[in-house]
Amino acid sequence: MKELIGIGCSMLILLACSKNDASNTTGSTNASKLSAFSVSVLERTSITAVIQWDSSINKTNNEQVKYKVLLDNVVVDTGLSRTIDTLFNLVNNKIYTGKVIAYIMTDSIAAEFSLSTYEGYFYAATRSNSYGATSRLGYFNGYPTPLLQVQPSIWRLEAGVLLEPTLSNDTLFIVSDNHVKAINALTGTLLWQNSSTYSFNTPVTYNEGKLYACIAGALVCFNSSTGQQLWSYRSSFSYINLVSIPVVDDNKVFVASRSSSGEIACVDAQSGAKIWSYPISSPTCSRPLAISGVVVFIIALEGRVLAINQRTGSPIWNRKDFGSTGSDQFNPVYSDGNVIVHTNGKLSALDLQTGAEKWKYDYGMTKSSCVAGNGRIYFCQDSIDGYDRNSYYRNLLCLKSKDGSILWRQNSQASGHEYSRLAFGKDKIYALEEYVFNPDFGRRIVAFNAINGNRDVFFSGSNPVQLNRYEHVYDYCVKRDRMVYYPATHGNYR
């Protein structure tokens, strides 16, 4: 379901340039006296946006370059010498075509950008810290309303014992009180509920009209329109229980047991017929990575990363040189031809096809699985600097996926605070923030600028899922511009 999985790009690059006509976007860059430049959207609220661009250099003399900004071919600012501007009074749910024009007396060059004001929404699962409390599932606006401390939900319902939500177009699929349920994502109305109860090991993964989950150690498939069970698959060995989160790619479902003796299985997504299985002797990560004909598992107890040919079930490469990491079960993610893995305190980028290590970052244990987007890798890490080493600070880090260099670090600034359930969403990194030493302070959704790491102040002051201090968010997904972004723990993550 690639149309629902978001690994987006928030950098908006030069599309066209002009010569001698600030309103025209065609021409030759070689003939221009001005150098080409690009535009980025740095921040956006429900009514404003901040854009920034590289300097355009006058290649012939020191004549000062000026800039003008157009939105839908209307000039909104002109005569600018700065390279940053704020756009005001934007209209919700609209895609703007923008243009920044650099000009001197005799020449001009333009960089175009696109700006979407599609609001976006959170589907957030919440639960009180009280003993025996059940869950609630809510639908919230994805952008905080300025100055409004408590954000109203669009709808909210009691959900009992709830696993992570899965979204497909306007239908939300959940596992609630051991039933599979389909909910109208816009209204919260129950569409159907499976009449049978199951012992779920995982939430459901959606793909092309079907839902997949591990139930009582078997892989089970449901029709996503009716909830009817279509087929189930169980290992031929009675002692093997399949319990990893199902992942679907190229009409195949990949699951594994997570015990000391088991297997990785590949099953036909339509019929449930076994295609191949591969024996393993240690627990795997909770969710594999399946992409481009390869499926990757991390077997952390053995310090091992295993890549298998999706079609044949034969190992493509098998790295055993990372060292055991105990119970650390990091889920692999894909970025720019590499699979990002974490074992034994080391984050590594391995070539998806060969397993060759492209770079590594080995300065401490991660506290969350990575998420990837826009040529960057994001994860939460234990502090490593000075006195922070022993004070339980947690850092949110951003690395360049090409070489592993650090682009920014966002310190939690408070002892005992940490981030989990990271999700990349177009131009933001979303996370659950928790004060681990005082469970009375519930987890909430926070957001950071994906480019520079700045914390979104609107989320701090007017949180879109603002609950009382005794209720916390424990899972969520976010929909922006018709794309759904999940934390890396989800089966539909890419």
Secondary structure, 3 states (H helix, E strand, C coil): CHHHECCCCCEECCCCCCCCCCCCCCCCCCCCCECCCCEEEEEECCCCEEEEECCCCECCCCCCCEEEEEECCEEEEEEECCCEEEECCCCCCCEEEEEEEEECCCCEEEEEEEEECCCCEEEEEEEECCCCCCEEEEEEECCCCCCCCCCCCCEEEEEECECCCEEECCEEEEEECCEEEEEECCCCCEEEECCCCCCECCCCEEECCEEEEEECCEEEEEECCCCCEEEEECCCCCCCCCCCCCEEECCEEEEECCCCCEEEEEEECCCCCEEEEEEECCCCCCCCEEECCEEEEEEHHHCEEEEEECCCCCEEEEECCCCCCCCCCCCCEEECCEEEEEECCEEEEEECCCCCEEEEECCCCECCCCEEECCEEEEEEECCCHHHHHCCCEEEEEEECCCCCEEEEEECCCCCEEEEEEEEECCEEEEEEEECCCCCCCCEEEEEECCCCCECHHHHHCCCCCCCCCEEEEEEEEEECCEEECCCCCCCCC
